[in-house]
Structure formats: C-alpha cells, structure tokens
Amino acid sequence: MGSDHSSARERAEDLRRGVDPDALGHAALDADIGRATEAADSRQLDARCVRAAYEAIAAAGGRTDAADDATLVSLRSGAQAAADAARVADEIGAGAGGALRAAARAWQPFAVEGEAATWRVGLKAFSETCEGDAIADQQLVVRAVGAAAAAVGGDDSATARAARAFSGELQRRVDEGEDLSTAWAGAVRHTRDEAPDDVFLVVVDAVTGVLDR
C-alpha cells in the first residue's frame, strides 16, 4: 500500500516537472526502431557477396577480348587470385571486411604491367580501409573505393582517371539517397562516358551484376 502511494507521488512529481512517465517507454521504443531502421538502411555485406563479386570479375576477365597481354594477366590471373582469397576468407568465417581485404591484397601482384603502380596503390588503400572498419556494410564499399581513388589522386593514368570519376559519381549518388546497386550502375555509366579505361570498366561492370541480385 505504501509503495502505491509512493508511486503516485513520484508520478505526480514527474508530471509537475513536465515529464510524462508513459512517454518514456515510447521514446525508448522509438530509439530502438530508429536503430533498426539505420541498420537496415546500411545493408550489411557478407563474405559470400564479396566472393561472388570477385568470381564475377574473374569470369569477366576470362571472357574479355583485351588488346594486350598485360591486361589479360591482370583480369584473369589477378581477379582469379582475388576470388580465391575471398573464397578462403568466406570458408574460414573471416567476414565481409576480411574477404574484401584479402581479395584486394591477392590482386596486387598481378596489376597491369603498364599501370602497376596505380593498381597496387589503389588496391592497398582499398584493403587498408576495409581493415580499419569494424562494420562491413555498403558504406564501407563506398569509403574503400573513395580511399583507392584518393590514393591515386596525383596519377594521370587512364586507370587513375577512371577511378576518380567512378568514386566521385558513386559518392554523389549515395549521398543523394540511392542504394549501392543503383549508385554503382550509375557510376559505371558515368565512367564509361567521362573516363573510359578497359580494365577498370570490366572490373566495376562485373560487380554490377552481383549487386543487382
């Protein structure tokens, strides 16, 4: 009985101070809903998705009719090494971030001969970004692509120009609210028009099909 009087007095005091005890539960629920919505919007990745993306790149490299042998080496051997690394990361449960990092590192030794420095610098920045982020979501991919483009910012090779064009358009579209799949496809189209590079376009175009699944 005494506790009932105490609860009534506490409620009266809360109301006097402008605090509605009933609203507190709603506020907590709203916060939980907000966090759940935010998590859903971020669309977390898994290692299988990363593995599928690199396998698609490797397959595209095998089909491409590239003009020079160095390009074929990069697309076929490099992408296959990356796909194998992503597969192992998936099988051992390393997670999406680990798969992205392992694949990028595995590709580095197979970079296109004429633009090896550009690819290696970009892939290194990509992998380091994945290593530094605890949450593997779509924003991680955007940040990693941006880091790779920034790393080759002073490079005037065709690949570097393509990377900067792609990254800038991808970030712009994501900032405007597009999901990663839509933004990625738009960035591919933009790069093809503004800064075409055969190797780069084969890589990012192959990923488009995986993101659409």
N, C-alpha and C positions, 0 to 999 in steps of 0.2 A: 504493500500500500504506500509506504514511504517512498519507494522508488518511483511509483506512478506520479506522486506529487512533484518529485524532483525532476522527472522528465518533462512534466507540464511546465514547470518553472523555466527549465532550460530552453524549451521551445518558445515560450513567451519572450525570453530574453533575446533569443535569436531573431525572432520576428521584430522586436523593438529596434534591433540594430540593422534591420533590413536584410537579414539572411533568411532565406526560405529553406528549411531543412529538407523538404521534399524535393527541392530543385537540385540539391547536391548530388543525389543519385542520378538524375538526368544528365547533369554535367559530366559525371564520370562516364556514363554510357555514351554520351556524345563524343567524348575524347577517345574512347575505345573504337567507336565507329570511324572516327577520323583517322586513327592509326591504321585500321584495317583497310580503309579506302586508299590511303597513301601507299601501303604495302602492295595492294592490288595494282595500283597505277604504275608502280615501279617495275612490275612484271619480272620477277627474278628468273635468272637463267639457270640451266642445269648443264652438267658436263656433256650429256647426250646431245644437246643442241649445239654446243661448241664442236663436238666431234663430227656431227653431221655437216656443219658449215665447212670444216676443213676437208672432209671427204668430198664435198661438192666441188671445192676449189681444185682438189687433186684430179677429180674426174674431168672438170672443165679444162684443166691443163693438158690432160691426155687427149682431148678432142681438138684442141686449138691448132690452127694452121699458122703458127708463128713464123715470122720471116727469118729469124736467126736461131742458131742452136742454143745460145745463152738463154734466150727467153724460154725455150723448151725445157732446158735444165731447171730453171727456176720454177716454172709452173708444174712440171711433172715430178721432179725429184724433191724440190723444196716443199711443195704442197703435200706430197705424199709423206714426207718425214714429219711434217706438222700434223697431218691426220693421224699418223701412227702414235705420235706423242699424246695427242688429245684422247685417243682410244685407251692408251695405257692409264692416263690420268683418270678417265672415266671408270675404268675397271678397278682401280685401287681406291676409288672414292675420294679423289682429290678435290672435287667440286669444280664449278664452272671457272672460278678465278684461277685455280691451279691448271685447268685444261687450257685456258687462254694463254697463260704464261708459258707453259711447257711447249705448246704449239709454236708460239712466236719465236722462242729460243731455238727450237729444232729447225725452223726455216732459215735462220740467219746464215749458216754456212753455204746455202745454195742460192744466195742472192744473185740476180742478173749481173753478169760479169762487167758490163759497161757502166752499171749504176749500183755496184755492190755497196758502196758506202751509204748511199741513200737508203736502200732497203735495210741494211744492217742497223743503221742509226734509228730508222723509224720502228723497226721491229723491237729493238732494245727498249725504246721509250714505251712502246705498247706493252711489252711484257712487264716492265717495272711499274707501270700504272696498275696493272692487274694485281701485282704482288702487294702493292700498298693499300689496296681497298679490301675491306673485310666483307662487304656485301656485293655479290655478283648479280647485278641487275642490268637493265637496259642502259641506265645512265652510265654504268661502268664502261660499256662498249663505246658510248659517245665520248667519254673522257679519255679512253685509251686511244681512240682514233685522233682526237684533238692533240694528245701528247705526241703522237707519232708525227703529225703534220707540223707541230711547233718545233720538233727536234730537227726537221729538215728545212726550217724556215729560211736559212741562208743559201739553200741549194737551188740552182736554176735548171736542174734536170727535168725531163718530161715527167718522171715519176713524182718528183717533189711538187711540181706544179699541180699535178693531178691530186695528190694527197691534200694539198692546201685547199683546192677547190671543193673537193669532196667533204672534207671536215667542216669547212665553213658553212656549206649548204646543209649538211646534216644537223649541225648545231642550231642553225637558224630555224629549221623546220621543227625540231624537237622543242625549241623554246616557244614556238607558236602553238604547241599542243599536239602535234602529230605523234602517233605511236612510232616505235622504232622501225617497223616494217615499212610503213608508208614513207617515213622520212628517208630511210635508206634508199628506197627505189627512186625517190625524187632526187636525191643527191647523186645517184648513178647517172640519171638523165642529164643533170646539170653538168657533171664532169665530162660526160661524153661530148657535150656541146662546147664547153668552155676550155677544157684542158685535157684532151684525149691522150691516153697512154695505154698501149695494148695490154701490157702485163697487169697494170693496176685495174683496168676495167674488167678483165677476165676474172680477177680475184673478187672484186666487190659485186660484180653481176652474179657470180655463182652463189654468193651469200644471200642475195635477194630471194632466191627460190626457197632457201631454208627458212628464212624469216616469215615467208608467206604461209608456211604450213600451220 
